Amino acid sequence: MTDTNDTPPDRLSIHAFSEHYDADKLMRGIGIRFKGERRTTVEEYCVSEGWIKVQAGKSLDRKGRPMQLTLKGAVEAWYEDLGDDAPVLKA
């Protein structure tokens, strides 16, 4: 089944262990703009709550996963196949 909806999810994670992981949506490609700047290092985002999570250097948690920093601010998300300047979701 193909997803014809052109609105990316409100919250999405790149980690398979997360409940917000969706491989189909990630394969389509998600663009993120945070505080007006395009970001390519986002590991998880939430548009409605206005935050992104990025890796915190090379630090690992006790399960061997990268440590993450949560940054708060305006988040925009769009599907890459719609173009770089086509924000669909805004907070």
N, C-alpha and C positions, 0 to 999 in steps of 0.2 A: 504494500500500500504506500503510495507517495503522499507526502505532506504538501498540500498546495497552499497552506497558510504562510503568508510572508511576514509574520510577526515572530521574532525569536522568543524563547521562553523568558519569563521574568527573572528566573534564577537558573544558572547552569554551571556545572563543574567539569573540569577535564579529567578528574580522578574517578576511576571505575568503582571504587569503594564508596563513593558518595551517593546519597539518595537523589541528588540533583544531576546525576550523570545521564546523558542521552547521546549515545554514539551516532545515531542518525543525524541529529541536529549538528553535532560537532563535525561530521563528515561534510556537511553542506558548507560549513565555514561561517564563523561569527566574527563580526568586526566590533571592536569596543573603543569608545572614546570616553576618556575619564578626565573631567575638568577641562574639556575642550581639546585635549591632546590624545591622539590615537595611540593606543597601547597594544603591544603584541605579547606581553609577558603575563597576561592575566590568567590565573588558574581557576578562578571562580568569580562570579559576579552576581549582584542582585540589583536590578534597576529600581524597583519600588522602594527598597530600603536605602539606596544610594551608597553602595560600597563595592569594592573589588578586593580580591586577595591575590597577592603576588608572593613569589618565593623570597625568603629572607636569606640571601647569600647562600652559603653551602651548608648551613646548619641543618641537622636532622633531628626529628623528635625521637622518642623512645621506641617507636615502631619502625624507624628507618625511613620515614617519609620526610620530605623537605618541610622545614618550618615556614610558616606563612605570616605575612603582615596584612592586616586589614586596613585599607585606606578608604576614607569616607569623602564623598563629594558627588557631583553630578555625573551620572553614568548614562551613556547612550549605547544601544546595541542594535545591530542590523545583520542581515545575512550578506555574506561577501558576494554572492552571485547577483545581488541587486546593485552593487557598485559601492565604492569607498565612501561616497558622500551621500548615502541614502539612509540616515538614521531612522529607525522605525520606532524603537522604544526610547523614551526619555524619562529622566527623573529630575 
